[in-house]
Amino acid sequence: MQQETVVPPTSKIAELENWLVMKPADLKSIRQLVTRLEHAPKAPGSAGRFSAAQADIVTSLGADWQADLFEPEHMVEQYRAWLAALRKRGVSQAVPIGQVFSGRVLKVRGQNAYCGVFLDFFKVTGAIPALCNDCYKVQILPHDLRAMFQTYALLLKLDLPNDNARKCMIELRDGIKFPYKAYIYCDTVDDVRACLHAFRDLQAKHGIEGISSKISHGCSEYGQKYPAFKFPETDDAPEFVPDPQWPAIEKAYFRSIKLPAQARDSNTREHVSLRDVFAFCTWVKYAELIGDPTSRAYATLRGPDLPQQFIKRVRSQAKIRRREMEELQKTE
């Protein structure tokens, strides 16, 4: 597997800002720009409206903004302030951002984990990449949007010795259950058990309810095809044995594949980025479309427009996601 050279994240910010003045509906360029801005908080606000909006978002944060987000009422007010920053700078078009990352960049056994590329390989070949056998996760299932934002705050405040990679996301994949999710990534069973314990302790400390958590193994798609791959819930569960032909298949597949170089060591930031706010707008719209009643306080606040393709996709899953949400809530 070969790696490509990464362009420094601040090198094209002004160029993209200027391009979007002429082509304001270019969603691909908007996505590129907010991704570059996320880890370039010192980009001058004068570079353009997106950079200025991010500068305003950073300025709006209090001294202990992460802890403030545990309170749903404060989160609504903070969301209101972020939307006001977008309106002030004329940012009326957003791209759907489903995932927000924190902690160190994901590595498994010291190797970069290219989850999207590995999943493509699995879909084509049916083989699970060898590195994925050592991927364990704390799977966190917020029961609604309010709990999702609280989970986001918990992951930011969680103090882990290895600064494990973590993320919050909405589920858009067909056939994969539950609408709201978060993960803490680990590469040993001992570590994943310790992280689960740490998360539950912090959740209890802040008195937050409506969040389920457990241990999972690798990506959901692997366990769907090979049930024995799932993390065993009982001592007598069958052990998963990889197909002996898979290493050769993997070697042949990746022989000519170019993989991106690691752009940074950590996704942890001292601020909320414009990309984060786009993600929150995406989560709110998703929650509204699937009928999540906790979205009402947010949905009344008009955010930037999201593409109709995203709206249609969520609507096509809405009934299923609402049932899944209700199924989780019955476990409380």
MARNURO-917511 format. One record per residue (C-alpha): residue in three letters; z, y, x. Coordinates in steps of 0.2 Angstrom, whole numbers, plus 5000, padded with zeros to 4 digits. Layout:
REM MARNURO-917511
PT  aa   zz   yy   xx
PT Ala    Z    Y    X
...
//
This chain:
REM MARNURO-917511
PT  aa   zz   yy   xx
PT Met 5000 5000 5000
PT Gln 4995 5017 5007
PT Gln 5004 5034 5003
PT Glu 4995 5050 5000
PT Thr 5001 5067 5008
PT Val 5011 5078 4996
PT Val 5006 5097 4995
PT Pro 5022 5108 4996
PT Pro 5028 5111 4978
PT Thr 5027 5130 4979
PT Ser 5010 5132 4987
PT Lys 5000 5133 4970
PT Ile 5012 5141 4959
PT Ala 5004 5158 4959
PT Glu 4987 5150 4958
PT Leu 4992 5141 4943
PT Glu 5000 5156 4935
PT Asn 4984 5166 4937
PT Trp 4973 5152 4930
PT Leu 4984 5151 4915
PT Val 4981 5169 4911
PT Met 4963 5165 4909
PT Lys 4965 5147 4901
PT Pro 4982 5148 4892
PT Ala 4979 5132 4883
PT Asp 4976 5121 4898
PT Leu 4990 5108 4895
PT Lys 4987 5099 4912
PT Ser 4989 5115 4922
PT Ile 5005 5119 4912
PT Arg 5012 5102 4916
PT Gln 5008 5104 4934
PT Leu 5016 5122 4935
PT Val 5032 5118 4927
PT Thr 5034 5102 4938
PT Arg 5031 5113 4953
PT Leu 5043 5126 4947
PT Glu 5057 5113 4944
PT His 5061 5111 4962
PT Ala 5056 5129 4967
PT Pro 5069 5140 4959
PT Lys 5067 5154 4971
PT Ala 5048 5156 4966
PT Pro 5047 5175 4962
PT Gly 5047 5180 4943
PT Ser 5033 5191 4947
PT Ala 5022 5176 4950
PT Gly 5018 5175 4932
PT Arg 5026 5172 4914
PT Phe 5031 5154 4917
PT Ser 5040 5159 4934
PT Ala 5048 5174 4925
PT Ala 5054 5163 4911
PT Gln 5062 5150 4923
PT Ala 5071 5165 4932
PT Asp 5078 5171 4915
PT Ile 5083 5153 4910
PT Val 5093 5151 4927
PT Thr 5101 5169 4924
PT Ser 5107 5164 4907
PT Leu 5118 5149 4914
PT Gly 5137 5151 4915
PT Ala 5147 5147 4930
PT Asp 5151 5129 4922
PT Trp 5136 5127 4911
PT Gln 5136 5108 4913
PT Ala 5153 5106 4906
PT Asp 5149 5119 4892
PT Leu 5135 5108 4886
PT Phe 5148 5094 4880
PT Glu 5151 5105 4865
PT Pro 5137 5104 4852
PT Glu 5140 5122 4846
PT His 5138 5129 4863
PT Met 5122 5118 4866
PT Val 5114 5126 4851
PT Glu 5118 5143 4857
PT Gln 5112 5139 4875
PT Tyr 5096 5132 4867
PT Arg 5094 5148 4857
PT Ala 5095 5158 4873
PT Trp 5082 5148 4882
PT Leu 5070 5150 4868
PT Ala 5073 5168 4868
PT Ala 5068 5168 4887
PT Leu 5052 5159 4883
PT Arg 5048 5172 4869
PT Lys 5052 5186 4880
PT Arg 5039 5181 4893
PT Gly 5026 5175 4881
PT Val 5027 5157 4884
PT Ser 5021 5150 4867
PT Gln 5013 5134 4872
PT Ala 5023 5119 4879
PT Val 5018 5102 4885
PT Pro 5028 5087 4879
PT Ile 5041 5081 4892
PT Gly 5050 5065 4887
PT Gln 5061 5063 4902
PT Val 5074 5073 4912
PT Phe 5079 5066 4929
PT Ser 5095 5069 4940
PT Gly 5103 5061 4955
PT Arg 5094 5054 4970
PT Val 5076 5049 4969
PT Leu 5075 5031 4963
PT Lys 5074 5018 4977
PT Val 5078 5000 4976
PT Arg 5084 4991 4992
PT Gly 5079 5007 5001
PT Gln 5061 5006 4995
PT Asn 5052 5019 4984
PT Ala 5051 5012 4966
PT Tyr 5034 5017 4959
PT Cys 5039 5012 4941
PT Gly 5023 5018 4932
PT Val 5012 5009 4945
PT Phe 5022 4993 4944
PT Leu 5021 4993 4925
PT Asp 5002 4995 4926
PT Phe 5002 4980 4938
PT Phe 5012 4970 4926
PT Lys 5001 4974 4912
PT Val 4985 4969 4921
PT Thr 4992 4953 4930
PT Gly 5008 4948 4920
PT Ala 5017 4947 4936
PT Ile 5033 4956 4939
PT Pro 5034 4965 4956
PT Ala 5046 4958 4968
PT Leu 5056 4974 4970
PT Cys 5059 4974 4952
PT Asn 5070 4959 4953
PT Asp 5083 4969 4961
PT Cys 5083 4984 4949
PT Tyr 5098 4985 4937
PT Lys 5102 4999 4925
PT Val 5116 5005 4915
PT Gln 5107 5007 4898
PT Ile 5114 5021 4888
PT Leu 5109 5023 4869
PT Pro 5114 5039 4861
PT His 5114 5037 4842
PT Asp 5107 5054 4838
PT Leu 5101 5070 4846
PT Arg 5118 5078 4847
PT Ala 5124 5063 4857
PT Met 5108 5064 4868
PT Phe 5112 5081 4874
PT Gln 5130 5076 4877
PT Thr 5123 5061 4887
PT Tyr 5113 5073 4897
PT Ala 5129 5083 4901
PT Leu 5138 5067 4906
PT Leu 5125 5061 4918
PT Leu 5125 5078 4926
PT Lys 5144 5078 4928
PT Leu 5145 5060 4933
PT Asp 5152 5058 4951
PT Leu 5144 5042 4959
PT Pro 5147 5037 4977
PT Asn 5128 5033 4979
PT Asp 5122 5048 4968
PT Asn 5112 5035 4959
PT Ala 5096 5040 4951
PT Arg 5097 5043 4932
PT Lys 5087 5050 4917
PT Cys 5088 5054 4899
PT Met 5072 5051 4888
PT Ile 5065 5049 4871
PT Glu 5056 5032 4867
PT Leu 5037 5033 4864
PT Arg 5032 5016 4868
PT Asp 5027 5005 4854
PT Gly 5038 4989 4852
PT Ile 5052 4996 4863
PT Lys 5068 4998 4852
PT Phe 5079 5014 4850
PT Pro 5074 5032 4850
PT Tyr 5086 5040 4863
PT Lys 5090 5033 4880
PT Ala 5097 5036 4896
PT Tyr 5098 5026 4912
PT Ile 5108 5025 4928
PT Tyr 5098 5015 4941
PT Cys 5106 5002 4953
PT Asp 5100 4988 4965
PT Thr 5115 4976 4964
PT Val 5125 4969 4950
PT Asp 5142 4975 4958
PT Asp 5135 4993 4958
PT Val 5128 4993 4940
PT Arg 5145 4986 4934
PT Ala 5154 5000 4943
PT Cys 5142 5013 4936
PT Leu 5144 5007 4919
PT His 5163 5008 4921
PT Ala 5162 5026 4928
PT Phe 5151 5032 4914
PT Arg 5162 5024 4900
PT Asp 5177 5032 4908
PT Leu 5169 5050 4909
PT Gln 5164 5047 4891
PT Ala 5181 5043 4885
PT Lys 5189 5057 4895
PT His 5178 5070 4885
PT Gly 5181 5061 4869
PT Ile 5163 5059 4865
PT Glu 5157 5046 4852
PT Gly 5141 5040 4846
PT Ile 5135 5032 4863
PT Ser 5132 5014 4866
PT Ser 5130 5007 4884
PT Lys 5127 4990 4892
PT Ile 5119 4983 4908
PT Ser 5100 4979 4908
PT His 5088 4972 4921
PT Gly 5072 4980 4926
PT Cys 5060 4987 4913
PT Ser 5060 4982 4895
PT Glu 5042 4975 4895
PT Tyr 5047 4962 4908
PT Gly 5061 4955 4897
PT Gln 5050 4955 4882
PT Lys 5037 4944 4890
PT Tyr 5050 4934 4900
PT Pro 5067 4933 4890
PT Ala 5076 4925 4905
PT Phe 5073 4940 4915
PT Lys 5085 4950 4904
PT Phe 5102 4953 4911
PT Pro 5113 4938 4906
PT Glu 5125 4942 4892
PT Thr 5134 4924 4894
PT Asp 5138 4914 4909
PT Asp 5127 4899 4903
PT Ala 5111 4910 4901
PT Pro 5096 4902 4910
PT Glu 5092 4910 4928
PT Phe 5075 4918 4929
PT Val 5064 4910 4942
PT Pro 5049 4921 4947
PT Asp 5032 4912 4948
PT Pro 5028 4907 4966
PT Gln 5011 4914 4965
PT Trp 5016 4931 4961
PT Pro 5019 4937 4979
PT Ala 5001 4933 4983
PT Ile 4994 4942 4967
PT Glu 5005 4957 4971
PT Lys 4999 4958 4989
PT Ala 4981 4957 4984
PT Tyr 4982 4970 4970
PT Phe 4991 4983 4981
PT Arg 4980 4981 4996
PT Ser 4969 4996 4992
PT Ile 4981 5006 4980
PT Lys 4986 5023 4987
PT Leu 5004 5028 4982
PT Pro 5010 5046 4982
PT Ala 5023 5050 4996
PT Gln 5040 5054 4991
PT Ala 5041 5073 4988
PT Arg 5060 5075 4989
PT Asp 5076 5065 4991
PT Ser 5085 5071 4975
PT Asn 5081 5077 4958
PT Thr 5098 5085 4956
PT Arg 5097 5104 4954
PT Glu 5110 5118 4952
PT His 5101 5125 4937
PT Val 5091 5121 4921
PT Ser 5072 5122 4924
PT Leu 5058 5127 4913
PT Arg 5053 5109 4913
PT Asp 5070 5104 4907
PT Val 5068 5117 4892
PT Phe 5051 5110 4888
PT Ala 5060 5093 4887
PT Phe 5073 5099 4876
PT Cys 5060 5107 4864
PT Thr 5052 5090 4865
PT Trp 5068 5080 4860
PT Val 5071 5093 4846
PT Lys 5054 5091 4839
PT Tyr 5055 5072 4840
PT Ala 5072 5072 4832
PT Glu 5066 5082 4818
PT Leu 5050 5071 4815
PT Ile 5060 5055 4814
PT Gly 5073 5062 4802
PT Asp 5088 5064 4813
PT Pro 5100 5075 4803
PT Thr 5108 5082 4819
PT Ser 5092 5091 4824
PT Arg 5094 5103 4810
PT Ala 5104 5116 4820
PT Tyr 5090 5116 4833
PT Ala 5075 5114 4822
PT Thr 5078 5131 4813
PT Leu 5076 5139 4830
PT Arg 5057 5141 4833
PT Gly 5051 5135 4850
PT Pro 5034 5134 4858
PT Asp 5020 5124 4851
PT Leu 5018 5106 4856
PT Pro 5001 5097 4855
PT Gln 4996 5089 4839
PT Gln 4992 5073 4848
PT Phe 5011 5071 4852
PT Ile 5016 5076 4834
PT Lys 5005 5063 4827
PT Arg 5011 5049 4839
PT Val 5029 5052 4834
PT Arg 5025 5053 4816
PT Ser 5017 5036 4817
PT Gln 5033 5029 4823
PT Ala 5045 5039 4813
PT Lys 5051 5026 4800
PT Ile 5054 5013 4813
PT Arg 5064 5025 4824
PT Arg 5074 5031 4810
PT Arg 5079 5013 4806
PT Glu 5083 5010 4824
PT Met 5094 5025 4824
PT Glu 5103 5020 4808
PT Glu 5105 5002 4816
PT Leu 5114 5010 4831
PT Gln 5125 5021 4820
PT Lys 5131 5006 4811
PT Thr 5139 4999 4827
PT Glu 5151 5014 4828
//
